[in-house]
């Protein structure tokens, strides 16, 4: 990753799953639900569908040279990303597995004093709202961008540009934070955005310390949330 300065940052765009929370059990539930969806589509067992998903992801990754998302795998297997996410809405229960972490809540509240905060996720809008609400994070972000917006998963150059346009920031002013470089960060960085790789809680909590030196006295108040994306 290229080295960036953080002095111009006015907003932070966070990935959600695996970034603002890490829960292997819920990640496994998502994979199991995807296998159940593909199993119904192909009329095979969930176990067979799981093996098919794994093999397809590996093949696509080898062909492209970058890690492939579940949305890309679903499309390759002739599934519908829209139907997959409707299936997720009906079957997934994040409230049963996730644990609220007060340290993350306080981090986001502190950052919101100086930066406009956003979510950009490959999850759908319904589950994103449920997850954010359950984790106590929904009240601190200006807005969310989800796969429902275009039904094109990350990485997608057009969607990154749309996010920047909607939040009213130049690439240099928008920090992107995510746990997968190829999926969450490579495209924003190629467009000129600073990026931060966060793959565990310790790295996430370090973000405030990293940004603090870049704040000047006249930037202690966060910029107003643009009406177009205000939650």
N, C-alpha and C positions, 0 to 999 in steps of 0.2 A: 504494500500500500504506500501511496505517496505521503510525504510529510506535509501537513497543513498547519497554518496558524489559526488560532481560534478567536482572534481579536475582533473579527467582523460579524461573528455569529449573533443573530437576533432570534432564531427559532431552532428548535430541536425536533426532528422527526424520528420517532421510535418505532421499531418493529415491536410486535406484541409477544407472540408465543416464543418462548426460549430466550427472550430478551428482558422484558419487564417481569417475567416470572419464569422459573425453570421447574418443570414437573414431569419426570420421566413416565409416571403412571398415566398422566393425561395424554402425553405424546403417544404412548402405546395404545390408548383407547382410540385416538384418532386413526392410527394405522389399522387397528382392528375394524373400525367402522368403514374405512375405505375398502378393506378386504371384503367385508360383508356386502358393500354396494357392488363391487366388481363381481362377486360370487353370484349375486342375483342377476346381473347383466349377462354373464357368461354361462349361467346355469351350471356352476361348479361349486365345490365346497369352499368355505372361507379359507381353509388351510391351503387349498390349491390356488386360490386367488391371491393369498399372501405371497406365495412363492412366485406367482406371475408378476406381481407388483415389484418385488425385489429384483427379479431378473430383468424386467423392463427398465427399471430405474438404473441398474448397472449398465445395461447396453446403451441407453441414451446418454449417460454420463460419459462413457468411454467415447462415444461418437462425437459429443460436443466439447468434451474437455472440461465441463463444469458440472457441478452437482445439480441434479434435476429435482424439481419440486413434485409434490403429489399431484398438483393440477396438471403438470406436463405429462406425468405417467398416466393419469386418468384419460386424458385426451388421446394419447397414443393407443390406449386399449379400447378406443371407440366409445368411451363414456362421455357423459356431459358434465362439465364442471358445475353448471347450475344445479343439476340433479344431485350431484355428489354433495354439494353444500346444503341442499334441502334435506338430504338424508342425515347429514351432520346435525342440523337443527333439531330433527326429530329424535335422534338417538343419543347424542352426546350430553353428558351431565357434568360440566366442569365444576359445579358447586359441590359435588360429592368428593372431588379429588384435590382441588386447589386449596392452598393455605394463604391467608392474608399475612403480609409481612409489613409491619409498621415502619421498618427501615426504608423500604421502597416508597411507601406513602410519604414519609418525611422528605426523602430525596426529591420526589416529584414536586412537592409543595415548595421546597426551597428553590428548585430550578425555575418554577413558575413565577417566582418573584422577579426574575431577570430575563426570562426567555418565554416566548410563546411556544407551547408544547403541542405536538400532534402525534397521531398514530397512523402508520401506514402498514397494513398487514395483508397477508394472503388469506386470512380468515374472513368469514362473512360477517355482515353487519349485525345480525341477531346475536350470534355467539360472542362477537367482540363486545357488544354492549353488556351481555351477561357477565363475561369475564371481568371487564373493567369495573362493573358495579360490585361484583363479589370481592374483588381485590381492593376496593376502596380508592380506585384511581380515576373514576369517570369525572369527578368534579374538578380536576386540575388540568385537563387538556382542552385546547381550543376546538378541536375537531378530529374526526377520524376519516381515513380513506381505506376502503376495504375492497375485496375482490368483486363485490357486487357492482362497483362503479363501472367496470368495463368487462368483467368476466375474463380478464387476462391477468394471469399471475405474474409475480415478480420472477425474474427481472424484466422490466418493460420500460423502455426509454420514454415512450409517449406518456405513460402514467407518472413517471418521475417529473417530467416537464409540467404535467397538469397539476401535480401537487405544488410545485414551486409557484405556478401561476395563481393557484387558488389561495395560497398563504401569503402571496405578495412579497416574496423574498427572492433575491438573486441567489445563484448557486453558492457564492461565497458566504452568504448570510445564513444558510440552512445546514445544520449538522445532522447527518443521518447516523442512527445508532441501530445496530443489529447484530445477531449472533452468527450469521452465515455471510461471509464476505462475497462469494459469488452471487448469492441470491439477493441479499439486502443492500450491499454496499458498493459493489463494483460499478454498477450503472450510475448511481449518483456521483461517485468519485470521477468517473469518466466525463461527467457533465460539469465538473468543477466544484463539487460540494466537498467540504471536509467530512470525514467519516470516522466512526469509532466502533471497533469490534468489541462486543460484550457477550461473553459466553457463559458467565456465571455471576452470582450475586456480588462477589468481591470486585469484579471488573465494573459492574454497573455502579456500585456505590462510589467507586473511584472517579466517576465522571465529574462530580461536583468539584472535587479537589483539582482536577485537570482544568476545569473551566474558570475557577475562581480568579487566577491571576490575570485573566483577560478582561475582567470586568473593571470598568472605570467608574468613578463616583457618579457620573451623570448617566449611567446606564443601569442603576439599581432597580428601576421600575420596568416591568416587562411590557413589551409593546402590546397594544390592544389586539384582540383576536379579530381577524377579518370576518365581517358578517356572513360571507359566503360559506365559511366552514365552521362557524361557531356551533358547538354542541347544544 
